[in-house]
Amino acid sequence: MSQLEHIEAIETRLWSAADNLRANSNYASNEYFLPVMGLVFLRHAYSRYLTVKSKIEPTLPSRGSKTRALTKEDFSQQSAIYLRPKAQFDYLVSLPDSADRAKAIIEAMESIEKDYDNLRGILPKTEYQELDNQVLGQLLRTLNPEELKTVKGDVFGRIYEYFLTQFADQKAHDAGEFFTPISLVSLIAHVLDPERGTVLDPACGSGGMFVQSARIV
């Protein structure tokens, strides 16, 4: 199986598991959309955090037996989000059934918004209070399979786009209301023929135009 086929298989399995969980829990797609995409964001941020952490730690200056602690700036320089311990995905996955998972996820989102002003008020939070605690636990585990920890490439960007496509197909909203189809985004990006430098998308939604532009340049 090629790398692309492997990623496509992961996308399909993750969506199938998440959608079956939604159907069995009697949630409408529009109730499920933001919570799921918020967790995909957290999982992506955590994967990037671990990658950058492993790259930075060996280079940290030491004095005697003490090594300088990692900082938010270390991660910003590598285009990654610094995650405090309780905002890390493995912590959320490890929570027992007796824990209030919605509260923990909301606090994780608030922690990120506190550290990054440009994300303040943007990340989903109150939506998690509408989901059952057991459903949240299963959803967290669904988005954290072992194979995601080893697969290479822009797997989370692809998973994000794939989930958006599936939600659009379910008509949670009108298909073009919150998500422009990937085929159209790709066409627009190729027509614009972006060059290296700064790209402005004044109508940015899911960031698909930036993803396609990055692939071209």
MIDOSE-1310 file (N, C-alpha, C; in nm, 2 decimals, decimal comma, always signed):
residues 217
msql	+0,08/-0,12/+0,00/+0,00/+0,00/+0,00/+0,09/+0,12/+0,00; +0,06/+0,22/-0,09/+0,14/+0,34/-0,10/+0,10/+0,43/+0,02; +0,19/+0,53/+0,04/+0,17/+0,63/+0,15/+0,03/+0,70/+0,14; +0,00/+0,74/+0,01/-0,13/+0,81/-0,01/-0,25/+0,71/+0,02
ehie	-0,24/+0,59/-0,03/-0,34/+0,49/+0,00/-0,36/+0,47/+0,15; -0,25/+0,47/+0,22/-0,25/+0,45/+0,37/-0,33/+0,56/+0,43; -0,29/+0,68/+0,39/-0,36/+0,80/+0,45/-0,51/+0,80/+0,42; -0,54/+0,77/+0,30/-0,68/+0,76/+0,26/-0,76/+0,66/+0,34
aiet	-0,69/+0,54/+0,36/-0,76/+0,44/+0,44/-0,78/+0,49/+0,59; -0,69/+0,56/+0,64/-0,70/+0,62/+0,78/-0,82/+0,72/+0,78; -0,83/+0,80/+0,68/-0,93/+0,90/+0,67/-1,07/+0,83/+0,67; -1,08/+0,73/+0,59/-1,21/+0,66/+0,58/-1,25/+0,59/+0,71
rlws	-1,15/+0,53/+0,77/-1,18/+0,46/+0,90/-1,22/+0,56/+1,01; -1,14/+0,67/+1,02/-1,17/+0,77/+1,12/-1,31/+0,83/+1,10; -1,35/+0,86/+0,98/-1,48/+0,92/+0,95/-1,59/+0,82/+0,98; -1,57/+0,70/+0,94/-1,67/+0,59/+0,96/-1,70/+0,57/+1,11
aadn	-1,59/+0,57/+1,19/-1,60/+0,55/+1,33/-1,67/+0,67/+1,40; -1,63/+0,79/+1,36/-1,69/+0,91/+1,42/-1,84/+0,93/+1,38; -1,87/+0,89/+1,25/-2,01/+0,91/+1,20/-2,10/+0,80/+1,26; -2,05/+0,68/+1,28/-2,13/+0,58/+1,34/-2,16/+0,61/+1,49
lran	-2,06/+0,67/+1,55/-2,08/+0,72/+1,69/-2,19/+0,82/+1,70; -2,19/+0,92/+1,60/-2,29/+1,02/+1,59/-2,43/+0,96/+1,57; -2,44/+0,87/+1,48/-2,57/+0,80/+1,44/-2,62/+0,72/+1,56; -2,53/+0,65/+1,63/-2,58/+0,57/+1,74/-2,61/+0,65/+1,86
snya	-2,57/+0,78/+1,86/-2,60/+0,87/+1,98/-2,71/+0,96/+1,95; -2,77/+0,95/+1,83/-2,88/+1,03/+1,79/-2,86/+1,18/+1,78; -2,73/+1,22/+1,75/-2,70/+1,36/+1,73/-2,72/+1,40/+1,58; -2,76/+1,52/+1,56/-2,77/+1,57/+1,42/-2,63/+1,61/+1,38
sney	-2,61/+1,61/+1,25/-2,48/+1,65/+1,20/-2,43/+1,79/+1,24; -2,53/+1,88/+1,24/-2,49/+2,02/+1,28/-2,46/+2,03/+1,43; -2,50/+1,94/+1,51/-2,47/+1,94/+1,65/-2,33/+1,88/+1,67; -2,28/+1,80/+1,58/-2,16/+1,72/+1,58/-2,04/+1,79/+1,52
flpv	-2,07/+1,88/+1,42/-1,97/+1,93/+1,33/-1,86/+2,01/+1,41; -1,90/+2,11/+1,48/-1,79/+2,19/+1,55/-1,72/+2,11/+1,66; -1,78/+2,03/+1,74/-1,71/+1,95/+1,84/-1,61/+1,86/+1,78; -1,64/+1,79/+1,67/-1,55/+1,70/+1,60/-1,44/+1,78/+1,54
mglv	-1,46/+1,88/+1,47/-1,36/+1,96/+1,40/-1,26/+2,02/+1,51; -1,32/+2,06/+1,62/-1,24/+2,12/+1,73/-1,14/+2,01/+1,78; -1,18/+1,89/+1,79/-1,10/+1,78/+1,84/-0,99/+1,74/+1,74; -1,03/+1,75/+1,61/-0,93/+1,73/+1,50/-0,82/+1,83/+1,51
flrh	-0,86/+1,96/+1,54/-0,77/+2,07/+1,55/-0,67/+2,04/+1,67; -0,73/+1,99/+1,78/-0,64/+1,96/+1,90/-0,55/+1,85/+1,87; -0,60/+1,75/+1,80/-0,51/+1,63/+1,77/-0,40/+1,67/+1,67; -0,43/+1,76/+1,58/-0,33/+1,81/+1,49/-0,23/+1,89/+1,56
aysr	-0,28/+1,98/+1,65/-0,19/+2,07/+1,72/-0,09/+1,98/+1,81; -0,15/+1,88/+1,87/-0,06/+1,79/+1,96/+0,04/+1,72/+1,87; +0,00/+1,67/+1,76/+0,10/+1,60/+1,67/+0,22/+1,69/+1,63; +0,18/+1,81/+1,60/+0,28/+1,91/+1,56/+0,37/+1,95/+1,68
yltv	+0,30/+1,96/+1,80/+0,37/+1,99/+1,92/+0,48/+1,89/+1,95; +0,45/+1,76/+1,94/+0,54/+1,65/+1,97/+0,66/+1,65/+1,87; +0,62/+1,68/+1,74/+0,73/+1,68/+1,64/+0,83/+1,79/+1,67; +0,78/+1,91/+1,70/+0,87/+2,02/+1,72/+0,94/+2,01/+1,85
kski	+0,87/+1,95/+1,95/+0,94/+1,93/+2,08/+1,06/+1,84/+2,07; +1,04/+1,73/+1,99/+1,16/+1,63/+1,98/+1,27/+1,70/+1,90; +1,24/+1,80/+1,81/+1,34/+1,87/+1,73/+1,41/+1,97/+1,82; +1,34/+2,04/+1,91/+1,40/+2,15/+1,98/+1,48/+2,10/+2,11
eptl	+1,42/+2,00/+2,18/+1,48/+1,96/+2,31/+1,63/+1,93/+2,30; +1,68/+1,86/+2,20/+1,83/+1,84/+2,20/+1,91/+1,96/+2,18; +1,85/+2,07/+2,13/+1,93/+2,20/+2,11/+1,92/+2,30/+2,22; +1,84/+2,27/+2,33/+1,82/+2,36/+2,44/+1,95/+2,38/+2,52
psrg	+1,99/+2,50/+2,55/+2,11/+2,52/+2,63/+2,10/+2,47/+2,77; +2,21/+2,42/+2,82/+2,21/+2,37/+2,96/+2,32/+2,44/+3,04; +2,29/+2,45/+3,17/+2,39/+2,51/+3,26/+2,40/+2,41/+3,38; +2,51/+2,34/+3,39/+2,52/+2,23/+3,49/+2,43/+2,12/+3,46
sktr	+2,34/+2,09/+3,55/+2,25/+1,98/+3,53/+2,11/+2,03/+3,49; +2,10/+2,16/+3,47/+1,97/+2,22/+3,44/+1,96/+2,26/+3,29; +1,85/+2,22/+3,23/+1,83/+2,26/+3,09/+1,72/+2,36/+3,08; +1,73/+2,46/+2,99/+1,63/+2,56/+2,98/+1,49/+2,50/+2,94
altk	+1,39/+2,55/+3,00/+1,26/+2,49/+2,97/+1,21/+2,54/+2,84; +1,12/+2,46/+2,78/+1,06/+2,50/+2,65/+0,97/+2,62/+2,67; +0,96/+2,71/+2,57/+0,88/+2,83/+2,58/+0,78/+2,83/+2,46; +0,68/+2,92/+2,47/+0,59/+2,94/+2,36/+0,66/+2,99/+2,24
edfs	+0,76/+3,07/+2,26/+0,84/+3,13/+2,15/+0,91/+3,02/+2,07; +0,96/+2,92/+2,14/+1,03/+2,81/+2,07/+0,94/+2,74/+1,97; +0,81/+2,72/+2,01/+0,72/+2,66/+1,92/+0,67/+2,75/+1,81; +0,65/+2,88/+1,84/+0,61/+2,98/+1,74/+0,71/+2,99/+1,63
qqsa	+0,84/+2,98/+1,66/+0,94/+2,99/+1,56/+0,94/+2,87/+1,46; +0,87/+2,76/+1,50/+0,86/+2,64/+1,42/+0,72/+2,63/+1,37; +0,64/+2,73/+1,37/+0,50/+2,73/+1,32/+0,42/+2,62/+1,39; +0,44/+2,61/+1,52/+0,36/+2,52/+1,60/+0,30/+2,59/+1,72
iylr	+0,20/+2,53/+1,78/+0,13/+2,58/+1,90/+0,18/+2,52/+2,02; +0,22/+2,60/+2,12/+0,26/+2,55/+2,25/+0,14/+2,50/+2,33; +0,15/+2,38/+2,38/+0,03/+2,32/+2,45/+0,07/+2,30/+2,59; +0,00/+2,36/+2,69/+0,02/+2,33/+2,83/-0,02/+2,18/+2,85
pkaq	+0,03/+2,12/+2,96/+0,00/+1,98/+2,98/-0,15/+1,94/+2,97; -0,24/+2,01/+3,03/-0,38/+1,98/+3,02/-0,45/+2,01/+2,89; -0,37/+2,07/+2,80/-0,43/+2,09/+2,67/-0,38/+1,99/+2,57; -0,30/+1,90/+2,61/-0,24/+1,80/+2,52/-0,34/+1,68/+2,51
fdyl	-0,34/+1,63/+2,38/-0,45/+1,53/+2,35/-0,43/+1,40/+2,43; -0,31/+1,36/+2,46/-0,30/+1,24/+2,54/-0,36/+1,25/+2,67; -0,35/+1,37/+2,73/-0,41/+1,39/+2,86/-0,56/+1,38/+2,85; -0,62/+1,44/+2,75/-0,77/+1,43/+2,74/-0,81/+1,29/+2,71
vslp	-0,73/+1,21/+2,63/-0,77/+1,07/+2,61/-0,76/+0,99/+2,73; -0,67/+1,02/+2,82/-0,65/+0,94/+2,94/-0,75/+0,97/+3,05; -0,83/+1,07/+3,04/-0,93/+1,10/+3,14/-1,02/+0,98/+3,17; -1,05/+0,95/+3,29/-1,14/+0,84/+3,33/-1,29/+0,88/+3,30
dsad	-1,38/+0,78/+3,30/-1,52/+0,81/+3,27/-1,58/+0,90/+3,38; -1,52/+0,90/+3,50/-1,57/+0,98/+3,61/-1,54/+1,13/+3,59; -1,44/+1,16/+3,50/-1,40/+1,30/+3,48/-1,50/+1,37/+3,39; -1,51/+1,50/+3,40/-1,60/+1,58/+3,32/-1,52/+1,62/+3,19
raka	-1,53/+1,54/+3,09/-1,45/+1,56/+2,97/-1,49/+1,69/+2,90; -1,61/+1,73/+2,90/-1,65/+1,86/+2,83/-1,57/+1,97/+2,90; -1,57/+1,97/+3,03/-1,50/+2,08/+3,11/-1,35/+2,08/+3,07; -1,29/+1,96/+3,07/-1,15/+1,95/+3,04/-1,12/+2,00/+2,90
iiea	-1,20/+1,96/+2,80/-1,18/+2,01/+2,66/-1,19/+2,16/+2,65; -1,30/+2,21/+2,72/-1,32/+2,36/+2,72/-1,20/+2,43/+2,78; -1,15/+2,37/+2,89/-1,03/+2,44/+2,95/-0,91/+2,43/+2,86; -0,90/+2,32/+2,79/-0,78/+2,31/+2,69/-0,79/+2,41/+2,59
mesi	-0,91/+2,44/+2,53/-0,93/+2,54/+2,43/-0,91/+2,68/+2,49; -0,95/+2,70/+2,61/-0,93/+2,83/+2,68/-0,78/+2,86/+2,70; -0,71/+2,75/+2,73/-0,57/+2,76/+2,76/-0,49/+2,80/+2,63; -0,53/+2,75/+2,52/-0,47/+2,79/+2,39/-0,51/+2,93/+2,36
ekdy	-0,63/+2,97/+2,38/-0,67/+3,10/+2,34/-0,60/+3,20/+2,43; -0,57/+3,17/+2,56/-0,50/+3,25/+2,65/-0,36/+3,28/+2,60; -0,30/+3,18/+2,54/-0,16/+3,20/+2,50/-0,15/+3,26/+2,36; -0,26/+3,25/+2,28/-0,26/+3,30/+2,14/-0,38/+3,40/+2,12
dnlr	-0,36/+3,52/+2,13/-0,46/+3,62/+2,12/-0,54/+3,61/+1,99; -0,47/+3,57/+1,88/-0,54/+3,56/+1,75/-0,64/+3,45/+1,74; -0,64/+3,36/+1,84/-0,74/+3,25/+1,85/-0,85/+3,28/+1,95; -0,83/+3,39/+2,02/-0,93/+3,42/+2,13/-1,07/+3,43/+2,07
gilp	-1,16/+3,35/+2,13/-1,30/+3,35/+2,09/-1,34/+3,27/+1,97; -1,24/+3,21/+1,91/-1,26/+3,13/+1,78/-1,28/+2,99/+1,80; -1,21/+2,92/+1,90/-1,22/+2,78/+1,91/-1,35/+2,74/+1,97; -1,40/+2,62/+1,93/-1,53/+2,57/+1,99/-1,51/+2,54/+2,14
ktey	-1,61/+2,57/+2,22/-1,61/+2,55/+2,36/-1,74/+2,50/+2,42; -1,84/+2,58/+2,42/-1,97/+2,55/+2,48/-2,03/+2,43/+2,41; -2,00/+2,41/+2,29/-2,06/+2,30/+2,21/-2,03/+2,16/+2,28; -1,92/+2,15/+2,35/-1,89/+2,02/+2,41/-1,98/+1,99/+2,53
qeld	-2,05/+2,09/+2,58/-2,14/+2,07/+2,69/-2,27/+1,99/+2,65; -2,29/+2,00/+2,51/-2,41/+1,93/+2,46/-2,39/+1,78/+2,43; -2,26/+1,74/+2,44/-2,24/+1,60/+2,41/-2,22/+1,51/+2,53; -2,27/+1,39/+2,53/-2,26/+1,30/+2,64/-2,11/+1,27/+2,67
nqvl	-2,08/+1,25/+2,80/-1,95/+1,23/+2,85/-1,89/+1,10/+2,79; -1,97/+1,00/+2,77/-1,92/+0,87/+2,71/-1,89/+0,89/+2,56; -1,98/+0,97/+2,50/-1,96/+0,99/+2,35/-1,82/+1,07/+2,33; -1,80/+1,17/+2,42/-1,67/+1,24/+2,41/-1,55/+1,15/+2,43
gqll	-1,56/+1,06/+2,52/-1,45/+0,97/+2,55/-1,43/+0,88/+2,43; -1,53/+0,83/+2,37/-1,52/+0,74/+2,25/-1,46/+0,82/+2,13; -1,51/+0,95/+2,12/-1,46/+1,03/+2,01/-1,31/+1,07/+2,02; -1,27/+1,10/+2,15/-1,13/+1,12/+2,17/-1,04/+1,00/+2,13
rtln	-1,09/+0,88/+2,17/-1,01/+0,76/+2,14/-1,01/+0,73/+1,99; -1,13/+0,76/+1,93/-1,14/+0,74/+1,78/-1,03/+0,82/+1,71; -1,01/+0,94/+1,75/-0,92/+1,03/+1,68/-0,77/+1,02/+1,73; -0,75/+0,91/+1,80/-0,61/+0,89/+1,85/-0,56/+0,75/+1,83
peel	-0,58/+0,69/+1,71/-0,53/+0,56/+1,68/-0,37/+0,56/+1,68; -0,32/+0,44/+1,71/-0,17/+0,43/+1,71/-0,11/+0,47/+1,58; -0,18/+0,43/+1,47/-0,12/+0,45/+1,34/-0,10/+0,60/+1,30; -0,18/+0,69/+1,37/-0,16/+0,83/+1,35/-0,03/+0,88/+1,40
ktvk	+0,03/+0,81/+1,50/+0,15/+0,85/+1,56/+0,28/+0,82/+1,48; +0,26/+0,74/+1,37/+0,38/+0,71/+1,29/+0,37/+0,75/+1,14; +0,24/+0,77/+1,10/+0,23/+0,81/+0,95/+0,29/+0,94/+0,92; +0,35/+0,95/+0,81/+0,42/+1,08/+0,77/+0,34/+1,15/+0,67
gdvf	+0,37/+1,28/+0,65/+0,30/+1,36/+0,55/+0,19/+1,45/+0,62; +0,13/+1,53/+0,54/+0,02/+1,62/+0,59/-0,11/+1,55/+0,62; -0,10/+1,45/+0,71/-0,21/+1,36/+0,73/-0,33/+1,44/+0,79; -0,30/+1,52/+0,89/-0,41/+1,59/+0,96/-0,48/+1,70/+0,87
griy	-0,40/+1,76/+0,78/-0,46/+1,85/+0,68/-0,56/+1,78/+0,59; -0,52/+1,66/+0,55/-0,60/+1,58/+0,47/-0,73/+1,53/+0,55; -0,71/+1,49/+0,67/-0,82/+1,44/+0,75/-0,92/+1,56/+0,77; -0,87/+1,67/+0,80/-0,95/+1,79/+0,82/-1,04/+1,82/+0,70
eyfl	-0,97/+1,82/+0,58/-1,05/+1,84/+0,46/-1,15/+1,73/+0,43; -1,11/+1,61/+0,46/-1,20/+1,49/+0,43/-1,32/+1,50/+0,52; -1,30/+1,54/+0,65/-1,42/+1,55/+0,74/-1,51/+1,66/+0,69; -1,45/+1,77/+0,65/-1,53/+1,89/+0,60/-1,62/+1,84/+0,48
tqfa	-1,55/+1,77/+0,39/-1,63/+1,72/+0,27/-1,74/+1,63/+0,31; -1,72/+1,54/+0,41/-1,82/+1,45/+0,45/-1,94/+1,52/+0,52; -1,91/+1,62/+0,60/-2,01/+1,70/+0,67/-2,09/+1,77/+0,56; -2,02/+1,83/+0,46/-2,10/+1,90/+0,36/-2,19/+1,80/+0,28
dqka	-2,14/+1,68/+0,26/-2,22/+1,59/+0,18/-2,35/+1,55/+0,27; -2,33/+1,55/+0,40/-2,45/+1,52/+0,48/-2,55/+1,64/+0,49; -2,51/+1,75/+0,43/-2,59/+1,87/+0,43/-2,62/+1,92/+0,57; -2,52/+1,92/+0,65/-2,54/+1,98/+0,78/-2,57/+2,13/+0,76
hdag	-2,51/+2,18/+0,66/-2,54/+2,32/+0,61/-2,54/+2,31/+0,46; -2,58/+2,41/+0,39/-2,57/+2,41/+0,24/-2,42/+2,38/+0,21; -2,39/+2,30/+0,11/-2,26/+2,25/+0,09/-2,16/+2,37/+0,07; -2,20/+2,48/+0,01/-2,10/+2,59/-0,01/-2,10/+2,69/+0,10
efft	-2,18/+2,67/+0,20/-2,19/+2,78/+0,30/-2,07/+2,79/+0,39; -2,02/+2,67/+0,43/-1,90/+2,68/+0,52/-1,78/+2,61/+0,46; -1,80/+2,55/+0,35/-1,68/+2,47/+0,29/-1,69/+2,48/+0,14; -1,58/+2,53/+0,08/-1,57/+2,53/-0,07/-1,50/+2,39/-0,11
pisl	-1,57/+2,32/-0,20/-1,51/+2,19/-0,24/-1,36/+2,20/-0,28; -1,29/+2,09/-0,24/-1,14/+2,09/-0,27/-1,11/+2,11/-0,42; -1,19/+2,05/-0,50/-1,17/+2,06/-0,65/-1,17/+2,20/-0,69; -1,27/+2,28/-0,64/-1,28/+2,42/-0,68/-1,17/+2,50/-0,62
vsli	-1,13/+2,48/-0,49/-1,02/+2,55/-0,43/-0,89/+2,52/-0,51; -0,87/+2,40/-0,55/-0,75/+2,37/-0,63/-0,75/+2,44/-0,76; -0,87/+2,45/-0,83/-0,88/+2,52/-0,96/-0,84/+2,67/-0,94; -0,90/+2,73/-0,83/-0,88/+2,87/-0,81/-0,73/+2,90/-0,78
ahvl	-0,67/+2,81/-0,70/-0,53/+2,83/-0,66/-0,44/+2,82/-0,79; -0,47/+2,72/-0,88/-0,39/+2,71/-1,00/-0,41/+2,82/-1,09; -0,53/+2,88/-1,10/-0,56/+2,99/-1,19/-0,48/+3,12/-1,13; -0,48/+3,13/-1,00/-0,41/+3,25/-0,94/-0,26/+3,23/-0,95
dper	-0,21/+3,10/-0,95/-0,07/+3,07/-0,97/+0,02/+3,15/-0,86; -0,01/+3,13/-0,73/+0,06/+3,20/-0,63/+0,21/+3,18/-0,63; +0,29/+3,28/-0,59/+0,43/+3,27/-0,58/+0,47/+3,28/-0,43; +0,60/+3,25/-0,40/+0,65/+3,25/-0,27/+0,64/+3,39/-0,21
gtvl	+0,60/+3,40/-0,09/+0,58/+3,53/-0,02/+0,46/+3,53/+0,07; +0,38/+3,63/+0,07/+0,26/+3,64/+0,15/+0,14/+3,62/+0,07; +0,05/+3,53/+0,12/-0,08/+3,50/+0,06/-0,19/+3,56/+0,14; -0,28/+3,63/+0,08/-0,40/+3,69/+0,15/-0,52/+3,62/+0,11
dpac	-0,60/+3,57/+0,20/-0,74/+3,52/+0,17/-0,83/+3,59/+0,26; -0,89/+3,70/+0,21/-0,98/+3,79/+0,29/-1,11/+3,72/+0,33; -1,14/+3,60/+0,27/-1,26/+3,53/+0,30/-1,23/+3,39/+0,36; -1,12/+3,39/+0,43/-1,07/+3,26/+0,48/-1,17/+3,19/+0,57
gsgg	-1,19/+3,07/+0,55/-1,28/+2,99/+0,64/-1,20/+2,88/+0,70; -1,20/+2,76/+0,63/-1,13/+2,65/+0,68/-0,98/+2,65/+0,65; -0,93/+2,74/+0,57/-0,79/+2,75/+0,53/-0,75/+2,67/+0,41; -0,85/+2,61/+0,34/-0,82/+2,53/+0,23/-0,74/+2,60/+0,12
mfvq	-0,76/+2,73/+0,10/-0,69/+2,80/-0,01/-0,54/+2,81/+0,02; -0,51/+2,83/+0,15/-0,37/+2,83/+0,19/-0,31/+2,70/+0,17; -0,38/+2,59/+0,21/-0,32/+2,46/+0,19/-0,29/+2,43/+0,04; -0,38/+2,46/-0,04/-0,36/+2,44/-0,19/-0,25/+2,53/-0,24
sari	-0,24/+2,65/-0,19/-0,14/+2,75/-0,24/+0,00/+2,70/-0,20; +0,01/+2,64/-0,07/+0,13/+2,59/-0,03/+0,18/+2,47/-0,11; +0,09/+2,39/-0,16/+0,12/+2,28/-0,24/+0,18/+2,32/-0,38; +0,13/+2,44/-0,42/+0,17/+2,48/-0,55/+0,31/+2,55/-0,55
v	+0,33/+2,63/-0,45/+0,46/+2,70/-0,44/+0,57/+2,61/-0,37
